[in-house]
Amino acid sequence: MRAILLAAGIGERLRPLTDEMPKCLVPIGGRSLLARHLDHFARLPEIDRVGIVTGYRAEQIAAGVAAWREATGATLPIETVHNPRYREGSILSMAAARDWLLADDCVVMDADVLYGLPLLARLVRSRYATCCFLLDDAAVRTGEEMMVCAAKRRVGHLARSSEPSTWSGWDQIGEGVGFTRVAASAAPTLLEEIDALRAAGRDDVEYEVALDAFVKRVEAGFEHVHDLPWTEIDFPTDIQRATRDILPRLERAQPR
């Protein structure tokens, strides 16, 4: 299985921290999100290769990968592909991963999430092999969250929590972590939806717009993660919360 890390964005809302570096290299507790992702990938035997979609300050991400290799001695195969239009919608980063999606079963992951190994393992080892999401039904709605909506254990809709379509009519509703498992056999269907949006001139949309159309065509399940610590890093206050609340919980959960 391949882990695909979407790390092309500018991190506009995290400025000034991202004026000189991509978001995934901003240190949290003395270690970057990129290094933490790679640590987890190297520890999960199911993940045998990694692809990173770069954009903003791509050379720094390449240097970060090299530094991680030198520090850990890990031999995990890691490739990168560049999205030169990283200032537009994240759908272009998903499109840049086309060859990887078609070649392997994948977990596609936003790079700006702090989490522990058990959370990723829950996705990688899920029984929902065609498509699977991670759903946190304990999340508090602010209007910003990307919600995963399901009926009878099947995911049928993705949208921001500000959208009325997420407010009712579903058996299970929760914030998505930003990680999606996609089987290689289902990748052509996902790519059809990406291509259709792009053909309609919608290069400015988030990749979740394509996933929303995709889950209406395939069997997509979910795993609950409300019992596991995680957080998305979008604003400086998120770093404060991550350092104060999430990191201590992750460290306590690590085997000694």
C-alpha positions as CSV (number, residue, x, y, z in Angstrom):
1,M,0.0,0.0,0.0
2,R,1.2,3.5,-0.8
3,A,0.8,6.5,1.4
4,I,0.2,9.7,-0.6
5,L,0.9,12.9,1.3
6,L,-0.7,16.1,-0.1
7,A,1.8,18.8,0.8
8,A,1.6,21.4,-2.0
9,G,-0.3,24.2,-0.3
10,I,0.9,27.6,0.9
11,G,-0.6,27.5,4.4
12,E,-2.0,31.0,4.0
13,R,-3.9,30.9,7.3
14,L,-0.7,30.0,9.3
15,R,1.3,33.0,8.3
16,P,3.7,34.4,9.2
17,L,5.0,30.9,10.2
18,T,4.6,29.8,6.6
19,D,6.2,32.8,5.0
20,E,9.5,31.0,4.8
21,M,8.5,27.3,4.9
22,P,5.7,24.9,3.9
23,K,3.1,24.1,6.6
24,C,4.3,20.5,7.0
25,L,7.7,21.7,8.1
26,V,6.5,24.0,10.8
27,P,7.8,22.5,14.1
28,I,5.4,21.2,16.6
29,G,6.9,20.0,19.8
30,G,10.3,20.3,18.2
31,R,9.5,18.0,15.3
32,S,7.8,18.7,11.9
33,L,4.6,17.2,10.7
34,L,6.5,15.8,7.7
35,A,8.9,13.9,10.0
36,R,6.1,12.6,12.1
37,H,4.2,11.3,9.0
38,L,7.3,9.5,7.8
39,D,7.9,8.0,11.2
40,H,4.4,6.5,11.1
41,F,4.7,5.2,7.5
42,A,8.0,3.5,8.3
43,R,6.4,1.7,11.3
44,L,3.4,0.3,9.5
45,P,4.3,-2.8,7.6
46,E,1.3,-2.4,5.3
47,I,2.8,0.8,3.8
48,D,5.7,-0.1,1.5
49,R,6.1,3.1,-0.4
50,V,5.3,6.8,-0.1
51,G,4.4,9.5,-2.6
52,I,4.5,13.2,-1.7
53,V,2.7,15.9,-3.8
54,T,4.8,19.1,-3.5
55,G,4.2,22.6,-4.6
56,Y,5.1,25.6,-2.4
57,R,8.8,25.5,-1.4
58,A,9.1,22.0,-2.8
59,E,12.9,22.0,-2.3
60,Q,12.5,22.4,1.4
61,I,10.3,19.3,1.6
62,A,12.9,17.3,-0.4
63,A,15.5,18.5,2.1
64,G,13.2,17.5,5.0
65,V,12.9,14.0,3.5
66,A,16.6,13.7,3.1
67,A,17.2,14.9,6.7
68,W,14.7,12.3,8.0
69,R,16.4,9.5,6.1
70,E,19.8,10.6,7.5
71,A,18.5,10.8,11.1
72,T,16.6,7.5,11.0
73,G,18.4,5.3,8.5
74,A,15.1,4.3,7.0
75,T,15.0,2.9,3.5
76,L,11.3,3.3,2.8
77,P,10.9,4.3,-0.9
78,I,9.7,7.9,-1.2
79,E,8.9,9.7,-4.4
80,T,7.7,13.2,-5.1
81,V,5.6,14.8,-7.8
82,H,5.3,18.5,-8.3
83,N,2.1,20.4,-8.6
84,P,3.1,23.7,-10.2
85,R,-0.4,25.2,-9.8
86,Y,-0.4,24.8,-6.0
87,R,-2.0,28.2,-5.5
88,E,-5.3,26.9,-7.1
89,G,-7.6,24.2,-5.8
90,S,-6.3,21.1,-4.0
91,I,-8.1,19.0,-6.7
92,L,-4.9,19.6,-8.7
93,S,-2.8,17.9,-6.1
94,M,-5.0,14.9,-6.2
95,A,-4.8,14.9,-10.0
96,A,-1.0,15.0,-9.8
97,A,-1.1,11.7,-7.9
98,R,-2.9,10.0,-10.8
99,D,-0.2,7.4,-11.6
100,W,0.2,6.4,-7.9
101,L,-3.6,6.0,-7.4
102,L,-3.8,3.7,-10.4
103,A,-0.7,1.6,-9.5
104,D,-1.4,0.8,-5.8
105,D,-4.0,0.7,-3.1
106,C,-3.4,4.0,-1.4
107,V,-4.1,6.1,1.7
108,V,-4.4,9.8,0.6
109,M,-3.6,12.2,3.4
110,D,-3.5,15.9,4.0
111,A,-0.1,16.8,5.3
112,D,-1.3,19.2,8.0
113,V,-2.6,16.7,10.5
114,L,-1.0,15.7,13.8
115,Y,-2.0,12.2,14.9
116,G,-0.7,8.9,16.3
117,L,0.1,5.6,14.7
118,P,-3.1,3.9,15.9
119,L,-5.2,6.3,14.0
120,L,-3.5,5.6,10.7
121,A,-3.4,1.9,11.4
122,R,-7.2,2.0,11.8
123,L,-7.6,3.2,8.3
124,V,-4.9,1.0,6.7
125,R,-6.4,-2.1,8.4
126,S,-10.0,-1.3,7.8
127,R,-12.3,-3.9,6.4
128,Y,-13.6,-1.3,4.0
129,A,-11.0,-1.9,1.3
130,T,-12.6,-0.1,-1.7
131,C,-12.9,3.3,0.0
132,C,-12.7,4.3,3.7
133,F,-12.7,7.5,5.7
134,L,-12.0,8.3,9.3
135,L,-14.9,10.0,11.1
136,D,-14.8,11.8,14.4
137,D,-18.3,12.3,15.7
138,A,-17.1,14.1,18.8
139,A,-15.9,17.1,16.9
140,V,-17.5,20.5,17.5
141,R,-19.0,22.3,14.5
142,T,-17.6,25.7,13.6
143,G,-18.6,25.8,9.9
144,E,-15.0,25.0,8.9
145,E,-14.9,21.2,9.3
146,M,-15.1,18.8,6.4
147,M,-17.9,16.5,7.4
148,V,-18.3,12.8,6.5
149,C,-22.0,11.8,6.3
150,A,-23.1,8.2,6.3
151,A,-26.3,6.2,6.2
152,K,-26.4,2.4,7.1
153,R,-22.6,2.5,7.4
154,R,-22.1,3.7,3.9
155,V,-20.6,7.2,3.3
156,G,-22.7,9.2,0.9
157,H,-21.7,12.8,1.2
158,L,-18.8,15.1,2.1
159,A,-19.2,18.8,2.7
160,R,-18.2,21.6,5.0
161,S,-20.2,21.7,8.3
162,S,-21.7,25.0,7.2
163,E,-23.6,23.3,4.5
164,P,-27.2,22.4,5.3
165,S,-26.8,19.1,3.5
166,T,-24.7,17.9,6.5
167,W,-27.2,18.9,9.2
168,S,-29.7,16.0,9.1
169,G,-30.7,12.9,7.2
170,W,-27.7,10.8,8.1
171,D,-27.2,8.0,10.6
172,Q,-23.6,9.0,11.3
173,I,-22.1,12.5,10.9
174,G,-18.6,13.6,11.9
175,E,-15.6,15.5,11.0
176,G,-13.3,13.8,8.5
177,V,-9.6,13.6,9.5
178,G,-8.5,14.3,5.9
179,F,-7.3,10.8,5.2
180,T,-8.9,8.5,2.6
181,R,-8.2,4.9,1.7
182,V,-8.8,4.2,-2.0
183,A,-8.3,0.9,-3.7
184,A,-6.4,0.8,-7.1
185,S,-9.5,-0.9,-8.6
186,A,-11.6,2.2,-7.6
187,A,-9.1,4.8,-8.7
188,P,-10.4,5.1,-12.3
189,T,-13.8,6.1,-11.0
190,L,-12.3,8.8,-8.7
191,L,-10.1,10.1,-11.6
192,E,-13.2,10.3,-13.8
193,E,-14.8,12.6,-11.3
194,I,-11.6,14.7,-11.0
195,D,-11.4,14.9,-14.8
196,A,-15.0,15.9,-15.1
197,L,-14.6,18.8,-12.6
198,R,-11.5,20.0,-14.4
199,A,-13.2,19.8,-17.8
200,A,-15.9,22.0,-16.4
201,G,-13.3,24.6,-15.5
202,R,-13.3,23.8,-11.7
203,D,-9.6,23.7,-11.1
204,D,-10.2,26.0,-8.0
205,V,-12.1,23.5,-5.9
206,E,-11.0,21.3,-3.0
207,Y,-10.4,17.6,-3.8
208,E,-13.3,16.7,-1.5
209,V,-15.7,17.9,-4.2
210,A,-14.4,15.0,-6.4
211,L,-14.6,12.6,-3.4
212,D,-18.2,13.6,-2.8
213,A,-19.1,12.6,-6.3
214,F,-17.0,9.4,-6.0
215,V,-18.7,8.1,-2.9
216,K,-22.0,8.2,-4.7
217,R,-20.6,5.6,-7.1
218,V,-18.7,3.2,-4.9
219,E,-19.1,1.4,-1.6
220,A,-17.4,3.7,0.9
221,G,-17.2,3.0,4.6
222,F,-15.7,4.7,7.6
223,E,-13.9,4.0,10.9
224,H,-14.7,6.0,14.1
225,V,-11.7,7.8,15.6
226,H,-13.4,9.9,18.4
227,D,-11.4,7.9,20.9
228,L,-8.0,8.9,19.4
229,P,-6.1,12.2,19.7
230,W,-5.6,14.2,16.5
231,T,-5.9,17.7,15.1
232,E,-5.6,19.6,11.9
233,I,-3.1,22.5,11.8
234,D,-4.7,25.5,10.0
235,F,-4.1,28.5,12.4
236,P,-1.5,29.5,15.0
237,T,-4.0,28.6,17.7
238,D,-4.1,25.0,16.3
239,I,-0.3,24.8,17.0
240,Q,-0.9,26.0,20.6
241,R,-3.7,23.4,21.1
242,A,-1.5,20.6,19.5
243,T,1.4,21.4,21.8
244,R,-0.7,21.8,24.9
245,D,-3.3,19.1,24.5
246,I,-2.6,16.6,21.6
247,L,1.1,16.0,21.9
248,P,0.9,15.0,25.6
249,R,-1.9,12.5,24.8
250,L,0.1,11.0,21.9
251,E,3.2,10.7,24.1
252,R,1.3,9.0,26.9
253,A,-0.1,6.5,24.4
254,Q,3.3,5.6,22.9
255,P,4.6,2.1,24.0
256,R,7.6,2.2,26.3
